[in-house]
Amino acid sequence: MEWPEFVEPGYPVYRAFIVPRVVGEKPVYARKLTGEDVANWGATLDKLKTFLTSVNNFASHSGQRLEQRLELLADCITLFFKIPLMREVLPTVAPSPLKLYLMTRLLWPGLEKSFQEKPLKFVSDCYGEPLTKFSQSRVSAVFNDAELNKLVEEAWFNIPADTRPGANTSSLISHMLLTSSMAWAFAVQSGKSREEAAKIRISAIMHDIGKPFNYRKHYETSPKVAERLLSDIISEDELKDVVDAVKRHHLESAEIKNADRMSSDIDRLNRYVAATIMDDITAICSQLKLNPKLAYGSGEDAWNFWSQVEQARHGTVESLSTKFVRQVQNGNLPRPSDNILDDDLVMFLFDIGGIQDFILRSSELRSVSASSVLIDVATSAHIPLTIQKIVEDRANVWIPLESFLYTSGGVITMILPRNLGHVMDEVLNELRENYRAQRIRIYMASTVLRTDYHKTVGELGSRMVIAKLQDDHRYEPVRLDAGKLCDLCRMENGEKALETGEKVCETCYALYEFGDNLHFKQKWNSSISLRSDSFTAREVFDGVEWSDVSAGIMELLSGHSLSDLEALGIISNRGVSTGSKPRLRNVGLVKLDGNLMGEFFARSLSVTDALERSARVDMALKKALQEAVSKVVDAVEEPLEKRRFAALTNLGLMYVGGDDALLFCPSWAALPLAHHIGLAFHREMGEQASLSIGVVAAPPKHDVWAMIDAVSRLLQEAKRRGRTSKAGAICFDVVEAGVISGSSVKERHESLKERGLTAQPLPLAAEAGNHSLDDLIHLLCSYLDSSGSVDVFTAAYKASKDKPNEVADRLRKVRTAIKKTVHVGDSLSQAGDWHPYGVLFAFKMKDADEYLLIQKLAAKTSGTELNKIAGVPLADVDLMVKLLGGGVI
């Protein structure tokens, strides 16, 4: 399909970024829209047309009325523009929550009742026959299209809704979706029928869709684009209604016109122009004899104004755009007038409480995985679907997907018309009942939408606090029998038997079954995409069935082969075991979370700024994890081992989304993954946000709950440093005998700190005067190979190999040197202060490279004055080596 050529409006178009984007290694505050960007927008629309055609062919319209088909179409358009939020680290056919949402909508008659029941029942139903049917469709294939993900992501960030400095901070896509949600709300509030509201909604999404081709005459291009996209998808009469509404959205269509105006007022930040660049604009106007009031007016006068400015002073649009966002970032802006945007627009906030207690109710990995999936699905699919269905049943109104502004991390925000307020109380009661069995609490608050986004959010937050304080939601009392407590959670009576013989409660039974038979089994049999390669975990592990290997899941995640599992007696003899028992490798656990994310989002200046920040965070984390996995895969030498590592990563990824993740992996890969994820996330976020990371490693038979408790404590410690370190911070620990838990890692850390053997929490990136993980990794890698040809990924992979190799040998020497240095210091010191004597001993060992490494660590701490040394982080290096060795060193 051919689309119009890009026509500039008389001056260059720039997209300005409140949170800078990184191009190469450089933060960019304003980026010029190019002909290639516009061509890519055309390619995106081609794929949208293909997607809508596939949806139309696949969807079951049995018994659906006209308005329901139009509502499904609009939901699918919205979901298409949210495709980057469905990015998977290793794409599989297993559904992400938004895929699950779409699958449910397309298979509506068959799944309509499932999601109205308990959330675990909904998820279990979806993972069965419906998933098989959906996975084989052309609709499902769209989401694994890497080119499409990139196209939509670039469109979100490169194409502005407005071309003027300051106003060009708003994304076109976010503006279209916000306008649609408001236009629909006005239509419902004014009593329009569902069919009329659905058409208004589609028209609102399409009202600016032709802008990138010709901003100045988008009122001509947008109707043509809408017609080409929707022809053969809806009837000619429906198409005519939509196209006509797009044509007159600036003139007659009241709902779209008002929504467009209010959406622009909210998201284009014109109210901040006076405090940032208006003096510059006035000075330019004085020189060029122009009227500054035309700069942010409407119609041809505004277009001509900026054309004349740019012709007279080339580069002005770019320089003003850059200055605007830089001053906005610096803060100290005057608060805008606190006006209610419209009494008919209300923002609702749902907050899911008790998430961590639910996820950690059991120490069984299958249950932890299942509960993590359930929370993710609840936030992005089950609760939105339940809300939509309840409101449809009670008020004959379908809430648009774009009305759900944010659905992540246990938080859901929505824009609704005021006249649905009474129904939302019923929604809350039904949601609470659905989640009562899981001991998950759901709270709701609402407030009118204001022009000042901070005021809206502040009011919502205050009302949510009151809602939680006034909550009278109680769980039904459970009569506990001490002799029959659930063997997994110890919270309820255990009356159902697992295949392992353990007696568990109904919830733990459902979680275990889902985690084992559906979630892990699904991952085991699902095709994984790794660059141009495609395979399943089952294939790369010799075709063994999940049921035959599930008992050894932790050993698999630690990097053991099937022959190892046979030798260890974990799986039945398949004739490939060498017979000798291998040394148990350690399994690593990485947990990460964003630093000061509340403050980061609190700096949002509008609804769309907040939406874009949340999208940026989610995409940056997944992209960073994807990069890190690729780095490890590249370090692995054997093709089969590359595939197996990718399969294990997919298996061990408990959850990733928003600003947090939890990942089990072989111990040797944990530190390189964590380091790269942290730095890549910071870079992707334009150095405006960072992560804190906890890493632990332990033998595979170690208690999972205790490991999670330990890694959570380390993450908490890392956050103390991460909030002040520019690129974030990390804390790590290893145990090979005994128990690792939150209390044990804290006690060990405090002991090492007193002795000056640790600098943890470590900043991820180099900092003047401080040890950082970056410094320690570079120091260790340069010791392994002074030519610089060994990176931490390669070093870790080689260190973990059973066969003797130079990397492993040299790392063993480091551990020996560290032990000797501390031992000598302890032996010579009467006060227990090992530093002066131990470091002096290391400086005397001039001929051994491993002692040179210790000398460099000491020099970083105090220069060359040994009497000033207060400590050297030898324990940190020792723990690094143990992590990289994966239990072998």
C-alpha positions in Angstrom: 0.0 0.0 0.0 1.4 3.4 -1.0 1.1 6.3 1.4 1.6 10.0 0.9 5.1 11.5 0.8 6.3 13.4 3.8 5.6 17.2 3.5 7.2 19.5 6.1 4.8 22.3 7.3 7.3 25.0 6.2 9.9 24.3 8.9 11.5 21.1 10.3 9.5 18.9 12.7 11.2 17.8 16.0 10.1 15.5 18.7 11.3 16.8 22.1 12.0 14.4 25.0 11.4 15.3 28.6 13.2 12.1 29.4 16.1 12.1 26.8 16.5 9.2 24.4 19.8 7.7 23.7 21.1 7.6 20.1 24.4 5.7 20.0 25.8 6.6 23.4 24.6 10.2 23.5 21.4 11.5 25.2 19.2 13.4 22.7 16.7 16.0 23.8 15.2 16.9 20.4 15.2 14.7 17.3 14.3 15.7 13.8 11.5 13.8 12.1 12.8 12.4 8.8 11.3 11.1 5.6 12.4 7.6 6.8 10.4 8.0 10.0 7.3 8.9 8.0 7.9 5.9 5.6 8.2 3.7 8.7 4.8 5.2 9.9 3.4 4.0 6.6 4.9 0.6 7.1 3.3 0.6 10.6 -0.1 1.4 9.1 0.4 -1.5 6.6 0.9 -3.9 9.5 -2.1 -2.4 11.3 -4.2 -3.1 8.3 -2.9 -6.7 8.1 -3.5 -7.1 11.8 -7.1 -5.9 11.7 -7.8 -8.1 8.7 -6.4 -11.1 10.6 -8.4 -10.2 13.7 -11.6 -9.8 11.6 -11.1 -13.3 10.1 -10.2 -15.0 13.4 -12.7 -13.4 15.8 -15.8 -15.2 16.7 -18.7 -12.8 15.9 -21.3 -15.4 16.8 -24.2 -13.7 18.4 -22.4 -10.3 18.5 -24.2 -7.1 17.8 -22.9 -4.3 15.6 -21.7 -2.2 18.6 -19.8 -5.2 20.0 -17.9 -5.8 16.8 -17.0 -2.1 16.6 -15.9 -2.1 20.2 -13.7 -5.2 19.5 -12.2 -3.4 16.5 -11.3 -0.3 18.6 -9.8 -2.4 21.4 -7.6 -4.2 18.8 -6.4 -0.9 17.3 -5.5 0.3 20.8 -3.8 -3.0 21.6 -1.8 -2.8 18.4 -0.3 0.5 19.5 0.6 -1.1 22.8 2.6 -3.9 21.1 6.0 -2.7 22.5 4.6 -3.2 26.0 4.3 -6.9 25.1 8.0 -7.2 24.3 9.4 -10.6 25.4 13.0 -11.2 26.3 12.9 -14.5 24.3 9.7 -14.5 22.3 7.5 -17.6 22.7 4.0 -18.6 22.0 3.2 -18.4 25.8 0.9 -15.5 26.3 1.9 -12.2 27.9 -0.9 -10.6 29.8 -1.9 -8.3 26.9 -1.9 -11.2 24.5 -4.1 -13.0 27.0 -6.4 -10.0 26.9 -6.6 -10.1 23.2 -7.1 -13.9 23.1 -10.0 -13.6 25.5 -11.6 -10.8 23.4 -11.3 -12.8 20.2 -12.6 -16.0 21.7 -15.2 -14.1 23.7 -18.2 -16.5 23.6 -16.0 -19.4 24.9 -14.1 -17.5 27.5 -16.7 -14.9 28.5 -17.6 -16.7 31.7 -14.2 -17.9 32.7 -12.8 -14.6 33.7 -15.8 -13.8 35.8 -14.8 -16.6 38.1 -11.7 -16.9 40.3 -8.5 -15.6 38.7 -6.7 -18.9 38.8 -9.6 -20.6 37.0 -9.4 -17.9 34.3 -5.6 -18.3 33.8 -5.9 -22.1 33.7 -8.8 -22.0 31.2 -6.8 -19.7 28.9 -3.7 -21.9 29.0 -5.6 -24.9 27.6 -7.3 -25.3 24.3 -7.9 -21.5 23.7 -4.1 -20.9 23.8 -3.5 -23.7 21.3 -6.1 -22.2 18.9 -4.8 -18.7 19.4 -1.1 -19.7 19.0 -1.8 -21.2 15.6 -3.5 -18.1 14.2 -2.0 -15.3 12.1 -3.1 -12.9 14.8 -0.6 -14.5 17.3 2.2 -14.3 14.8 1.9 -10.5 14.7 3.2 -10.1 18.2 6.4 -12.0 17.5 7.2 -9.7 14.6 10.4 -8.0 15.7 10.1 -5.5 12.9 6.6 -4.5 14.0 7.7 -4.1 17.6 10.5 -1.7 16.5 8.3 0.2 14.1 5.6 0.9 16.8 8.2 1.7 19.5 9.9 4.2 17.2 6.6 5.7 16.2 5.7 6.3 19.9 8.9 8.1 20.5 9.7 9.8 17.2 6.4 11.2 16.0 5.1 14.3 17.9 1.4 15.3 18.2 2.3 19.0 17.7 5.2 20.6 15.8 5.8 23.7 18.1 8.6 23.9 20.7 7.3 22.6 24.1 4.1 21.2 22.5 6.2 18.7 20.6 6.9 16.8 23.8 3.7 14.9 23.3 3.6 11.7 21.4 1.1 11.4 18.5 0.0 7.9 19.5 -0.5 8.8 23.2 -2.5 11.9 22.1 -4.7 9.8 19.8 -5.5 7.2 22.5 -6.1 9.8 25.2 -8.4 11.8 22.9 -10.3 8.6 22.2 -10.8 7.8 25.8 -12.1 11.3 26.5 -14.3 11.4 23.4 -15.9 8.1 24.4 -16.5 9.4 28.0 -18.2 12.5 26.7 -20.4 10.3 24.4 -21.5 8.1 27.3 -22.1 11.0 29.6 -24.3 12.7 27.0 -26.4 9.5 26.6 -25.2 8.4 23.2 -25.9 4.7 22.3 -23.2 2.1 22.4 -23.0 2.0 18.6 -22.6 5.8 18.4 -20.1 5.8 21.2 -18.1 3.1 19.5 -18.0 5.0 16.2 -17.0 8.2 18.0 -14.2 6.2 19.7 -12.8 4.8 16.5 -13.0 8.2 14.8 -11.1 9.8 17.7 -8.3 7.3 17.5 -8.1 8.1 13.7 -8.5 11.8 14.0 -4.8 12.7 13.6 -3.5 9.4 12.1 -2.5 11.2 8.9 -0.5 13.9 10.6 3.0 12.5 10.0 2.5 12.7 6.2 1.4 16.3 6.3 1.0 18.1 9.6 -0.3 21.3 8.1 -3.0 19.6 6.1 -3.6 16.6 8.3 -7.4 17.3 8.2 -7.1 16.1 4.5 -4.8 13.2 5.0 -6.3 11.7 8.2 -9.7 10.8 6.6 -8.0 9.2 3.6 -5.7 7.1 5.9 -8.7 6.1 8.1 -10.7 5.1 5.0 -7.8 2.9 3.7 -7.3 1.2 7.0 -10.9 0.4 7.7 -12.2 -0.5 4.2 -13.2 -4.1 4.0 -13.0 -4.2 7.9 -16.4 -2.5 8.5 -19.4 -1.9 6.3 -19.6 1.0 3.9 -22.2 2.8 6.0 -20.1 2.4 9.2 -17.0 3.5 7.3 -18.7 6.6 6.0 -19.8 7.6 9.5 -16.2 7.2 10.8 -14.5 9.0 8.0 -17.0 11.9 8.1 -16.4 12.3 11.8 -12.6 12.4 11.2 -13.1 15.1 8.5 -15.1 17.4 10.8 -13.5 16.7 14.1 -12.2 20.3 14.2 -15.6 21.6 13.3 -18.8 19.8 14.2 -18.1 16.6 16.1 -18.6 17.9 19.6 -17.2 14.9 21.6 -14.1 14.6 19.5 -13.5 18.3 19.2 -13.8 18.8 23.0 -11.7 15.7 23.7 -9.0 16.9 21.2 -8.9 20.3 22.8 -8.7 19.0 26.4 -6.2 16.2 25.5 -4.0 18.9 23.9 -4.4 21.2 26.9 -3.2 18.3 29.2 -0.4 16.8 27.2 1.3 19.6 25.2 2.6 21.6 28.1 1.9 25.0 26.5 1.2 26.3 30.0 4.9 25.9 30.8 6.1 27.8 27.8 5.8 31.2 29.4 8.2 30.1 32.2 10.8 28.6 29.9 11.1 29.9 26.3 8.5 32.7 25.9 11.1 35.4 26.5 13.2 33.9 23.7 10.2 33.8 21.4 9.3 37.5 22.3 12.8 38.6 21.5 12.8 36.8 18.2 9.4 38.4 17.4 10.8 41.8 18.2 13.6 41.4 15.7 11.4 39.9 13.0 8.4 42.1 13.7 6.1 39.2 14.4 3.2 38.9 16.9 4.2 36.4 19.7 0.6 35.6 20.4 0.5 33.7 17.1 3.1 31.2 18.2 0.7 29.0 20.0 -2.5 30.0 18.3 -4.4 28.0 15.7 -4.8 27.8 12.0 -2.7 29.2 9.2 -1.4 32.1 11.3 0.4 29.7 13.6 1.9 27.6 10.8 3.1 30.8 9.0 4.6 32.2 12.2 6.9 29.2 12.7 7.7 29.1 9.0 8.9 32.7 9.0 10.9 32.2 12.3 12.7 29.2 10.9 13.4 30.8 7.5 14.9 33.9 9.2 16.7 32.0 11.9 17.5 28.4 10.9 17.6 26.0 13.8 15.3 28.0 16.1 12.7 25.2 16.5 15.4 22.7 17.5 17.1 25.1 19.9 13.9 26.2 21.6 12.7 22.6 21.9 16.0 21.6 23.5 15.9 24.6 25.9 12.3 23.9 26.9 12.9 20.2 27.9 16.2 21.1 29.7 14.5 23.7 31.8 11.6 21.4 32.4 14.0 18.8 33.7 15.6 21.3 36.0 12.3 21.9 37.7 11.3 25.0 39.6 8.5 25.6 37.2 5.5 27.6 38.4 2.5 25.4 39.1 -0.3 25.9 36.5 -3.7 27.1 37.6 -5.6 24.3 39.3 -8.7 24.0 37.1 -11.0 21.1 36.9 -10.7 19.9 33.3 -14.3 18.8 33.1 -16.8 17.7 35.8 -17.7 14.8 33.6 -14.2 13.2 33.4 -13.2 11.2 36.5 -9.9 9.3 37.1 -10.2 6.0 38.9 -7.3 4.2 40.7 -7.3 0.6 41.6 -4.5 -0.7 43.9 -3.9 -4.4 44.5 -2.6 -5.1 48.0 -0.9 -8.1 49.5 1.1 -8.9 46.3 4.4 -9.9 48.0 2.7 -12.0 50.6 0.8 -13.8 47.9 3.9 -14.4 45.7 6.0 -15.6 48.7 3.3 -17.7 50.4 5.1 -20.8 49.4 8.8 -21.9 49.1 7.9 -24.1 46.0 9.4 -22.6 42.8 6.3 -23.7 40.8 4.0 -21.8 43.2 6.3 -18.7 43.2 6.2 -18.7 39.4 2.5 -19.3 39.2 1.7 -16.6 41.7 3.9 -14.1 39.8 2.2 -14.8 36.6 -1.2 -14.5 38.2 -0.5 -11.0 39.6 0.8 -9.9 36.2 -2.2 -11.4 34.4 -4.6 -9.9 37.1 -3.3 -6.4 36.6 -3.2 -6.3 32.8 -5.9 -8.7 31.7 -8.2 -10.3 34.3 -9.2 -7.2 36.3 -9.6 -5.0 33.1 -11.7 -7.7 31.5 -13.8 -8.1 34.7 -14.4 -4.4 34.9 -15.4 -4.2 31.3 -17.8 -7.1 31.6 -19.4 -6.0 34.9 -20.0 -2.5 33.5 -21.5 -4.0 30.4 -23.9 -6.2 32.4 -24.9 -3.4 34.8 -25.0 -0.3 32.6 -24.9 -1.6 29.0 -21.6 0.3 28.4 -18.3 -1.1 27.1 -15.2 0.6 28.7 -12.5 1.1 26.0 -9.1 -0.5 26.4 -7.6 3.0 25.9 -9.5 4.2 29.0 -7.1 2.0 31.0 -4.2 4.4 31.1 -1.9 2.3 33.2 -2.0 -1.4 34.1 1.1 -2.6 35.7 2.7 -3.4 39.1 -0.6 -4.0 40.8 -1.9 -0.5 39.8 -4.6 0.3 37.4 -5.7 3.9 36.4 -8.7 4.7 34.2 -10.5 7.7 32.8 -14.3 7.3 32.9 -17.4 9.4 32.6 -18.9 10.6 35.9 -22.2 8.7 35.3 -20.5 5.4 35.7 -19.3 6.1 39.3 -22.2 4.2 40.9 -21.4 1.1 38.9 -17.7 1.1 40.0 -18.7 0.5 43.6 -20.3 -2.8 42.4 -17.2 -3.5 40.4 -15.0 -3.1 43.5 -17.2 -5.5 45.5 -17.1 -8.2 42.9 -13.4 -7.9 42.3 -12.8 -8.2 46.1 -15.0 -11.3 46.1 -13.0 -12.8 43.2 -9.7 -12.3 44.9 -10.8 -13.1 48.5 -9.6 -16.7 48.3 -6.1 -15.5 47.4 -6.0 -13.1 50.3 -5.4 -10.3 47.9 -6.9 -6.9 48.7 -8.2 -4.5 46.2 -8.8 -0.8 46.9 -10.3 2.0 44.8 -10.2 5.8 44.8 -11.4 8.4 42.3 -11.2 12.1 41.6 -12.1 14.6 38.9 -9.5 15.1 36.2 -7.7 18.5 36.5 -5.4 20.4 34.2 -2.6 20.1 36.8 -1.6 16.5 36.6 0.2 16.7 40.0 -3.0 17.8 41.6 -4.9 15.0 40.1 -2.4 12.4 41.2 -2.0 13.9 44.6 -5.7 13.9 45.2 -5.9 10.3 44.0 -3.1 9.3 46.4 -4.7 11.0 49.4 -8.1 9.4 48.7 -6.4 6.0 48.3 -4.8 6.3 51.7 -8.2 7.1 53.2 -9.7 4.1 51.3 -7.2 1.8 52.8 -7.6 3.2 56.3 -11.4 2.8 56.1 -11.2 -0.6 54.5 -13.5 -3.1 56.3 -12.7 -5.9 53.9 -12.1 -9.0 56.0 -11.2 -12.5 55.1 -13.5 -15.2 56.2 -12.0 -16.8 59.3 -10.2 -20.1 58.6 -10.4 -22.8 61.3 -6.8 -24.1 61.5 -5.9 -27.5 62.6 -2.3 -27.6 63.7 -2.0 -31.2 62.5 -3.3 -30.4 59.1 -1.6 -27.1 58.1 -0.7 -26.7 54.5 2.8 -28.1 53.9 3.7 -25.1 51.6 2.1 -22.0 53.1 1.2 -23.0 56.7 -1.6 -20.4 56.4 -4.6 -22.7 55.8 -5.5 -26.4 56.3 -3.9 -28.8 53.9 -6.5 -31.1 52.5 -5.3 -31.9 48.9 -2.3 -34.1 48.1 0.3 -33.2 45.6 2.1 -35.9 43.5 5.0 -35.4 46.0 2.8 -36.5 48.8 2.6 -33.1 50.5 -0.8 -32.0 51.9 -1.6 -28.5 50.7 -4.5 -26.0 50.8 -6.7 -25.4 47.8 -4.9 -22.2 46.8 -1.4 -23.8 47.0 -2.7 -26.8 45.1 -4.0 -24.7 42.3 -0.8 -22.6 42.1 1.4 -25.7 42.1 -0.6 -27.4 39.4 -0.7 -24.2 37.3 3.1 -23.6 37.8 4.0 -27.2 36.9 1.5 -28.4 34.4 0.8 -25.2 32.6 3.4 -22.4 33.1 6.6 -24.4 33.2 5.3 -27.1 30.9 4.2 -24.4 28.5 7.6 -22.9 28.5 9.3 -26.2 28.1 7.3 -27.0 24.9 7.0 -23.5 23.5 9.1 -22.4 20.6 11.8 -19.8 21.5 13.1 -17.2 19.0 16.8 -16.4 19.3 17.8 -14.1 16.5 17.1 -16.3 13.4 17.1 -19.5 15.4 13.9 -21.2 16.7 13.7 -24.1 19.1 12.1 -25.5 22.2 13.6 -26.4 25.6 12.3 -29.9 25.0 14.3 -30.2 21.7 17.6 -29.0 23.1 17.3 -31.3 26.1 17.1 -34.4 23.9 13.3 -34.5 23.7 12.7 -35.3 27.3 9.2 -34.6 28.6 8.6 -31.9 31.2 7.1 -34.5 33.6 10.3 -36.5 33.4 12.6 -33.6 34.3 10.4 -31.4 36.5 11.8 -32.8 39.7 15.2 -31.4 38.7 14.1 -27.9 37.8 16.6 -26.1 40.2 19.4 -28.4 39.0 18.6 -27.5 35.4 18.5 -23.8 36.2 21.9 -24.1 37.8 23.3 -25.4 34.5 23.4 -29.2 35.0 22.9 -31.5 32.0 20.5 -34.4 31.7 23.4 -36.8 32.3 24.2 -34.9 35.5 20.6 -35.2 36.6 20.8 -39.0 36.0 24.0 -39.4 37.9 22.5 -37.4 40.8 19.5 -39.7 40.8 17.0 -36.9 40.0 15.7 -38.3 36.8 15.4 -41.9 35.6 18.4 -43.5 33.9 18.2 -42.8 30.1 21.5 -44.3 29.3 23.5 -41.1 28.9 24.9 -40.8 32.4 28.7 -41.2 32.9 27.9 -42.8 36.3 30.1 -40.5 38.4 28.3 -37.8 40.4 29.2 -34.3 39.4 29.8 -31.5 41.8 26.6 -29.6 42.4 26.6 -26.3 40.6 25.0 -23.2 42.2 21.9 -21.6 41.0 21.8 -17.8 40.9 18.9 -15.5 41.7 18.7 -11.9 40.4 16.2 -9.4 41.7 16.0 -5.9 40.6 13.9 -2.8 41.1 13.9 0.8 40.0 15.4 3.6 42.2 13.2 6.5 43.3 10.5 5.5 40.7 7.9 7.3 42.7 9.9 10.5 42.4 10.6 9.8 38.7 6.9 9.5 37.9 6.0 12.4 40.2 8.0 14.6 37.9 5.5 13.8 35.1 3.9 17.0 33.8 0.9 15.4 32.2 -1.1 12.2 31.8 0.7 11.4 28.5 4.1 12.2 30.0 3.4 9.7 32.8 2.2 7.1 30.3 5.3 7.6 28.2 7.6 7.3 31.3 5.9 4.1 32.3 6.3 2.7 28.7 9.9 3.9 28.6 10.7 2.1 31.9 9.0 -1.2 30.8 10.7 -1.2 27.4 14.1 -0.2 28.7 14.1 -3.0 31.3 13.1 -5.7 28.8 15.5 -4.4 26.2 18.3 -4.4 28.7 17.6 -7.9 29.8 17.4 -9.0 26.1 20.7 -7.4 25.4 22.3 -9.1 28.5 21.0 -12.5 27.5 22.4 -12.0 24.0 25.8 -11.1 25.5 25.9 -14.3 27.5 24.7 -16.4 24.5 27.5 -14.9 22.5 30.1 -15.9 25.1 29.0 -19.5 25.0 31.0 -21.4 22.5 29.0 -24.5 21.6 25.8 -23.9 19.5 23.8 -26.4 21.5 24.9 -24.8 24.8 23.8 -21.4 23.4 20.3 -22.8 22.8 20.2 -24.5 26.2 21.2 -21.3 28.0 18.5 -19.4 26.2 16.0 -22.1 27.1 17.0 -22.0 30.8 16.7 -18.2 30.9 13.2 -18.4 29.6 12.4 -21.1 32.1 14.0 -19.2 35.0 12.5 -15.8 34.3 9.8 -15.5 37.0 8.6 -12.1 36.0 9.8 -9.0 34.2 7.8 -5.8 33.6 7.6 -2.2 34.8 10.7 -1.6 36.8 11.3 -4.9 38.4 12.2 -8.5 37.6 13.1 -11.8 39.2 15.3 -14.3 37.4 16.8 -17.7 38.3 19.9 -18.6 36.2 23.2 -20.5 36.4 25.3 -18.8 39.1 28.1 -18.1 36.6 25.8 -15.9 34.5 24.1 -14.0 37.4 26.6 -11.2 37.9 27.3 -10.5 34.2 23.6 -10.4 33.5 22.9 -8.1 36.5 25.8 -5.7 35.6 24.8 -5.4 32.0 21.0 -5.0 32.7 21.7 -2.2 35.2 24.0 -0.2 32.9 21.9 -0.8 29.8 18.7 0.3 31.6 20.4 3.5 32.8 21.5 4.2 29.3 18.1 3.4 27.7 16.5 5.8 30.2 18.6 8.7 29.1 20.5 8.5 32.4 17.4 9.7 34.2 16.5 6.5 36.0 18.4 3.6 37.5 18.1 0.1 39.1 19.2 -1.5 42.3 20.0 -5.1 42.1 20.4 -8.0 44.5 22.1 -11.3 43.5 22.5 -14.5 45.5 23.8 -18.0 44.6 23.3 -21.2 46.5 23.2 -25.0 45.8 20.0 -26.0 43.8 18.5 -27.9 46.8 18.5 -24.7 48.8 15.1 -23.5 50.1 13.6 -21.2 47.4 11.8 -19.0 49.9 15.0 -18.4 51.9 16.9 -17.5 48.7 14.1 -15.0 47.8 14.2 -13.6 51.3 18.0 -13.2 51.0 18.0 -11.5 47.6 15.2 -9.2 48.8 17.4 -8.1 51.7 20.3 -7.5 49.4 18.1 -5.5 47.1 17.0 -3.4 50.0 20.7 -2.8 50.9 21.5 -1.9 47.3 18.7 0.7 47.3 20.5 2.6 50.1 23.3 3.2 47.7 21.3 3.1 44.5 19.3 6.2 45.4 22.4 8.3 45.4 24.5 6.5 42.7 23.8 7.8 39.3 23.7 4.4 37.5 22.3 2.3 40.4 23.9 -0.2 42.8 24.2 -3.9 43.5 24.6 -6.2 46.5 25.5 -9.9 46.2 26.3 -12.9 48.3 27.0 -16.7 47.9 26.5 -19.7 50.2 27.7 -23.2 49.4 27.1 -24.7 52.8 24.5 -23.8 55.4 21.6 -21.5 54.8 21.3 -18.2 53.1 18.4 -16.0 54.2 17.7 -12.3 54.8 19.0 -12.4 58.3 22.2 -14.4 57.4 23.2 -12.1 54.5 22.6 -9.0 56.7 24.7 -10.5 59.5 27.5 -11.5 57.2 27.5 -8.1 55.5 27.8 -6.2 58.7 30.6 -8.5 59.9 32.6 -7.9 56.6 31.9 -4.2 56.8 33.3 -4.0 60.3 36.5 -5.7 59.1 36.8 -3.5 56.0 36.5 -6.5 53.7 33.5 -5.2 51.7 32.5 -2.0 49.9 29.0 -3.2 49.3 26.5 -1.9 48.2 28.6 -1.2 45.1 27.7 1.4 42.5 27.2 -0.3 39.2 29.2 2.4 37.3 32.6 3.9 38.2 32.5 6.7 40.7 35.4 9.0 41.8 36.9 7.8 45.1 34.6 4.7 45.4 34.9 1.1 44.4 32.2 0.1 41.9 31.2 -3.2 40.3 32.4 -1.8 37.0 35.9 -1.2 38.5 36.1 -4.7 40.0 34.9 -6.4 36.8 37.5 -4.5 34.7 40.2 -5.2 37.2 39.4 -8.9 37.3 39.1 -9.1 33.5 42.4 -7.3 33.0 44.1 -9.7 35.4 42.7 -12.6 33.4 44.0 -11.2 30.1 45.9 -7.9 30.0 45.2 -7.6 26.2 41.6 -6.8 27.1 40.2 -9.6 24.9 38.3 -11.3 27.8 35.1 -9.7 28.9 33.1 -10.8 32.0 30.7 -12.9 30.0 33.4 -15.0 28.4 35.3 -15.2 31.7 32.2 -16.4 33.6 31.4 -19.0 31.0 35.0 -20.4 30.9 35.3 -20.2 34.7 32.2 -22.4 35.1 33.4 -25.2 32.9 34.3 -28.6 34.4 37.3 -29.1 32.2 40.5 -27.4 33.4 41.2 -24.0 31.7 43.4 -21.0 32.3 40.6 -18.7 33.3 39.4 -21.0 36.1 43.0 -21.6 37.2 43.8 -17.9 37.5 40.5 -17.2 39.4 41.4 -20.0 41.9 44.7 -18.3 42.4 42.9 -15.0 43.2 40.8 -16.8 45.9 44.0 -18.3 47.4 45.8 -15.0 47.4 42.8 -13.3 49.1 42.7 -16.0 51.8 46.5 -15.7 52.4 46.4 -11.9 52.6 43.6 -11.8 55.2 45.2 -14.7 57.1 48.6 -13.0 57.3 47.0 -9.8 58.4 45.0 -11.5 61.1 48.0 -13.4 62.3 50.2 -10.3 62.7 47.6 -8.0 64.1 46.8 -8.1 67.8 43.9 -5.7 67.5 42.1 -7.7 64.8 42.9 -5.0 62.2 44.3 -7.0 59.3 44.6 -4.2 56.8 48.1 -2.8 57.3 49.9 -6.1 57.7 47.8 -8.0 55.1 48.2 -5.4 52.4 51.9 -5.0 53.2 52.2 -8.8 52.6 50.4 -8.5 49.3 52.8 -5.6 48.2 55.7 -7.9 49.0 54.4 -10.6 46.6 55.7 -8.8 43.5 56.0 -11.7 41.2 52.4 -13.0 41.3 49.7 -11.3 39.2 47.0 -12.2 41.7 48.7 -10.1 44.4 49.1 -7.3 41.9 45.3 -7.3 41.7 45.1 -6.9 45.5 47.6 -4.1 45.3 45.5 -2.2 42.8 42.4 -2.7 45.1 44.4 -1.2 48.0 45.7 1.7 45.9 42.1 2.5 44.8 41.2 2.7 48.5 44.0 4.9 49.8 46.5 5.7 47.0 49.9 4.2 48.0 49.9 5.2 51.7 49.5 1.9 53.5 49.1 3.4 56.9 45.8 5.1 55.8 44.1 1.9 54.5 40.8 1.4 56.3 39.8 -1.6 54.3 40.0 -3.3 50.9 37.0 -5.1 49.4 38.7 -8.5 49.2 35.5 -10.3 50.2 33.7 -8.7 47.3 36.2 -10.0 44.8 36.1 -13.4 46.5 32.3 -13.5 46.2 32.6 -12.4 42.6 34.9 -15.3 41.8 32.6 -17.7 43.6 29.6 -16.4 41.6 31.5 -16.6 38.3 32.7 -20.1 39.1 29.2 -21.3 39.5 30.1 -23.7 42.3 33.1 -25.2 40.4 35.7 -22.8 41.8 
